[in-house]
Amino acid sequence: MKGVQPLSAYETIQTILGFGMFTIALISLIVKVLKEDKKK
C-alpha cells in the first residue's frame, strides 16, 4: 500500500482540473448558443 496517498492526491488534482476544463468548455458553449439565439 506504499505510495497510495500521493497517487490518489495526484488523481484528485487531475480529476478537478479535467472537470474544471469541462465546465469552462460547457459554459463557453452555452454563452455562444445564447449569443447566436439573440441574433435571430
C-alpha positions as CSV (number, residue, x, y, z in Angstrom):
1,M,0.0,0.0,0.0
2,K,3.1,2.2,-0.2
3,G,2.7,5.4,-2.4
4,V,-1.1,5.2,-2.5
5,Q,-1.6,8.6,-0.9
6,P,0.4,10.7,-3.5
7,L,-1.2,8.8,-6.4
8,S,-4.7,9.4,-5.1
9,A,-3.9,13.1,-4.4
10,Y,-2.5,13.4,-8.0
11,E,-5.6,11.7,-9.4
12,T,-7.8,14.0,-7.4
13,I,-5.9,17.0,-8.9
14,Q,-6.2,15.6,-12.4
15,T,-9.9,15.0,-11.9
16,I,-10.5,18.5,-10.6
17,L,-8.5,20.1,-13.5
18,G,-10.3,17.9,-16.0
19,F,-13.7,18.7,-14.5
20,G,-12.8,22.4,-14.4
21,M,-11.8,22.4,-18.1
22,F,-15.0,20.6,-19.0
23,T,-17.1,23.1,-17.0
24,I,-15.4,26.1,-18.7
25,A,-16.0,24.5,-22.2
26,L,-19.6,23.9,-21.3
27,I,-20.2,27.5,-20.1
28,S,-18.4,28.8,-23.2
29,L,-20.7,26.7,-25.4
30,I,-23.9,27.9,-23.6
31,V,-22.8,31.5,-23.9
32,K,-22.1,31.0,-27.6
33,V,-25.5,29.4,-28.1
34,L,-27.3,32.3,-26.2
35,K,-25.4,34.9,-28.3
36,E,-26.4,33.2,-31.5
37,D,-30.0,32.9,-30.2
38,K,-30.2,36.7,-29.6
39,K,-29.1,37.5,-33.2
40,K,-32.4,36.0,-34.5
